[in-house]
């Protein structure tokens, strides 16, 4: 696998926020979101074997892994890695930009899919793969990164149409007014979770944390 970094931290996003986790950040991404905070992952990275990654997870003694990027679904080895983690009873969160088919990962019992729906400010909203939402299970997550009012209205329209079981998360773009986003959600009585990026609150915008 082409890897940017593997590190030990706490999960900073989604329903598993605060859980001690081994992060596996894959190289390369097929999207270019305007507010991306991990542009250093666009490079080629370096080659690492699945076996070496499994050894790192074991050394960290974590029962949780986050497979992120970049875009981990670009790499064919990602599916094998998640399957082998699943065999070991490890819960793996797969963070994907939502433009590629998540179907093969949705068959893995201990995997949690965190699927972005890109809002207009990302300039990638035309790349959303809407069929992914039909594949999601109760443990999975749909994430909207919201920068402004047009993003919020876009996300609200999607939420009002969605009838599936996945948890829905609204996350403000880092540095924007999170309280304003929460106020909008409250005013519209939306059944979503408004969540910040905890790792940035703890350590700032530092790679590998």
C-alpha positions as CSV (number, residue, x, y, z in Angstrom):
1,X,0.0,0.0,0.0
2,X,1.1,3.6,-0.6
3,X,1.1,5.2,2.8
4,X,1.6,8.8,3.9
5,X,1.7,8.1,7.7
6,X,0.7,5.7,10.4
7,X,0.2,7.2,13.8
8,X,-1.3,6.6,17.3
9,X,-3.8,9.2,18.5
10,X,-7.4,9.7,19.5
11,X,-10.2,9.8,17.0
12,X,-11.1,13.4,16.3
13,X,-14.2,13.1,14.2
14,X,-17.6,11.3,14.1
15,X,-19.3,9.1,16.7
16,X,-16.1,7.5,17.8
17,X,-14.6,10.9,18.8
18,X,-12.2,10.5,21.7
19,X,-11.4,6.8,21.2
20,X,-7.7,5.7,21.1
21,X,-7.0,4.8,17.5
22,X,-4.2,3.8,15.1
23,X,-4.5,6.0,12.0
24,X,-3.5,4.7,8.6
25,X,-3.3,7.6,6.1
26,X,-3.1,6.4,2.5
27,X,-1.5,8.4,-0.3
28,X,-3.2,10.2,-3.2
29,X,-6.7,11.6,-3.6
30,X,-9.0,11.9,-6.6
31,X,-10.8,15.0,-5.3
32,X,-9.5,18.5,-4.6
33,X,-11.8,20.0,-2.0
34,X,-11.4,23.8,-1.6
35,X,-11.0,23.6,2.2
36,X,-8.9,20.4,2.4
37,X,-6.8,20.2,5.5
38,X,-4.6,17.2,4.4
39,X,-3.2,18.3,1.1
40,X,0.1,16.7,2.1
41,X,-1.6,13.3,1.4
42,X,-1.9,14.0,-2.3
43,X,1.7,12.8,-2.8
44,X,2.9,9.3,-3.7
45,X,3.8,8.3,-0.1
46,X,5.9,5.2,0.5
47,X,5.2,1.5,0.1
48,X,4.2,-0.4,3.2
49,X,3.0,-4.0,3.4
50,X,-0.3,-5.0,5.1
51,X,1.7,-7.2,7.5
52,X,3.8,-4.2,8.7
53,X,0.7,-2.1,9.3
54,X,-0.9,-5.0,11.3
55,X,2.2,-5.2,13.4
56,X,2.0,-1.4,14.1
57,X,-1.6,-1.8,15.2
58,X,-0.7,-4.6,17.5
59,X,2.2,-2.7,18.9
60,X,-0.1,0.3,19.7
61,X,-2.6,-2.1,21.4
62,X,-5.5,-0.4,19.8
63,X,-8.8,-2.1,19.0
64,X,-9.7,0.7,16.7
65,X,-8.2,1.8,13.4
66,X,-9.0,4.7,11.1
67,X,-8.3,4.2,7.4
68,X,-8.1,7.7,5.9
69,X,-6.4,9.7,3.3
70,X,-6.2,11.0,0.8
71,X,-8.7,8.5,-0.5
72,X,-8.2,5.0,0.8
73,X,-10.7,3.5,-1.7
74,X,-8.2,4.3,-4.5
75,X,-5.9,1.5,-3.3
76,X,-6.9,-2.1,-4.0
77,X,-5.1,-3.3,-0.9
78,X,-7.4,-1.3,1.4
79,X,-10.1,-3.9,1.3
80,X,-7.7,-6.7,2.2
81,X,-6.3,-4.6,5.1
82,X,-9.8,-4.0,6.5
83,X,-10.7,-7.7,6.2
84,X,-7.6,-8.8,8.0
85,X,-8.3,-6.2,10.8
86,X,-11.8,-7.5,11.0
87,X,-10.6,-11.0,11.5
88,X,-8.7,-9.8,14.5
89,X,-11.7,-8.1,16.0
90,X,-10.5,-4.6,15.2
91,X,-13.1,-1.9,14.4
92,X,-12.0,0.0,11.4
93,X,-13.5,3.4,10.4
94,X,-13.0,4.0,6.7
95,X,-13.1,7.7,5.9
96,X,-13.9,8.2,2.2
97,X,-14.7,11.3,0.1
98,X,-17.9,9.6,-1.2
99,X,-17.0,9.5,-4.9
100,X,-16.1,5.8,-5.1
101,X,-18.1,2.7,-4.5
102,X,-18.2,1.7,-0.9
103,X,-20.1,-1.6,-1.5
104,X,-17.3,-4.1,-0.9
105,X,-16.5,-2.5,2.5
106,X,-20.2,-2.5,3.6
107,X,-20.0,-6.4,3.8
108,X,-17.3,-6.3,6.5
109,X,-19.0,-6.7,9.9
110,X,-16.7,-4.6,12.1
111,X,-16.1,-1.8,9.5
112,X,-17.6,1.6,9.9
113,X,-18.0,3.6,6.8
114,X,-17.7,7.4,7.1
115,X,-18.9,8.7,3.8
116,X,-18.7,12.4,2.8
117,X,-21.4,14.1,0.9
118,X,-19.6,17.1,-0.6
119,X,-21.3,20.4,-0.3
120,X,-21.0,23.3,-2.8
121,X,-18.2,25.1,-1.1
122,X,-16.0,22.1,-1.6
123,X,-16.3,22.5,-5.4
124,X,-16.6,18.7,-5.5
125,X,-20.4,18.3,-5.1
126,X,-20.7,17.1,-8.7
127,X,-18.6,14.0,-7.7
128,X,-21.0,12.7,-5.0
129,X,-21.9,9.0,-5.6
130,X,-25.5,9.0,-4.4
131,X,-25.8,5.2,-4.6
132,X,-23.4,4.9,-1.7
133,X,-26.1,6.2,0.7
134,X,-28.3,3.2,-0.1
135,X,-25.5,0.8,1.0
136,X,-25.0,2.2,4.5
137,X,-25.8,0.4,7.7
138,X,-26.8,1.5,11.2
139,X,-23.1,1.7,12.3
140,X,-22.1,3.9,9.3
141,X,-21.9,7.7,9.1
142,X,-22.8,10.3,6.5
143,X,-20.7,13.4,7.0
144,X,-21.3,16.9,5.6
145,X,-18.5,19.4,6.0
146,X,-20.3,22.8,6.1
147,X,-18.7,26.1,5.4
148,X,-21.6,28.5,5.0
149,X,-25.4,28.9,4.7
150,X,-25.6,27.6,1.1
151,X,-23.7,24.4,2.2
152,X,-26.1,24.1,5.1
153,X,-29.2,24.4,2.9
154,X,-27.8,21.8,0.5
155,X,-27.1,19.4,3.3
156,X,-30.5,19.9,4.8
157,X,-32.2,19.0,1.5
158,X,-30.2,15.8,1.4
159,X,-31.0,14.9,5.0
160,X,-34.7,15.5,4.5
161,X,-34.7,13.0,1.6
162,X,-32.6,10.4,3.3
163,X,-34.5,7.4,4.9
164,X,-31.6,5.1,5.7
165,X,-30.2,4.1,9.1
166,X,-26.8,5.8,9.1
167,X,-25.8,8.5,11.6
168,X,-25.6,11.9,10.1
169,X,-22.9,14.4,11.1
170,X,-22.6,18.1,10.3
171,X,-19.1,19.3,10.8
172,X,-18.1,22.9,10.3
173,X,-15.1,23.8,8.2
174,X,-12.3,24.4,10.7
175,X,-12.2,28.1,11.6
176,X,-15.8,28.9,10.7
177,X,-18.6,29.6,13.3
178,X,-19.6,26.3,14.8
179,X,-22.2,27.9,17.0
180,X,-23.9,29.4,14.0
181,X,-24.2,25.9,12.4
182,X,-25.6,24.5,15.6
183,X,-28.2,27.3,15.7
184,X,-29.3,26.5,12.2
185,X,-29.7,22.8,13.1
186,X,-31.7,23.7,16.2
187,X,-34.0,26.1,14.3
188,X,-34.8,23.5,11.7
189,X,-35.2,20.6,14.2
190,X,-32.8,18.4,12.2
191,X,-31.9,15.0,13.7
192,X,-28.2,15.3,13.0
193,X,-25.1,15.5,15.2
194,X,-23.1,18.7,15.1
195,X,-19.5,17.8,15.8
196,X,-16.1,19.5,15.9
197,X,-12.7,18.1,15.0
198,X,-11.5,17.2,18.5
199,X,-7.9,16.6,17.5
200,X,-7.6,20.2,16.3
201,X,-9.0,21.4,19.6
202,X,-6.4,19.4,21.4
203,X,-3.3,20.0,19.3
204,X,-4.1,22.5,16.6
205,X,-3.8,21.8,12.9
206,X,-0.7,19.5,13.2
207,X,-0.1,16.6,10.8
208,X,0.1,13.2,12.5
209,X,-2.1,14.1,15.5
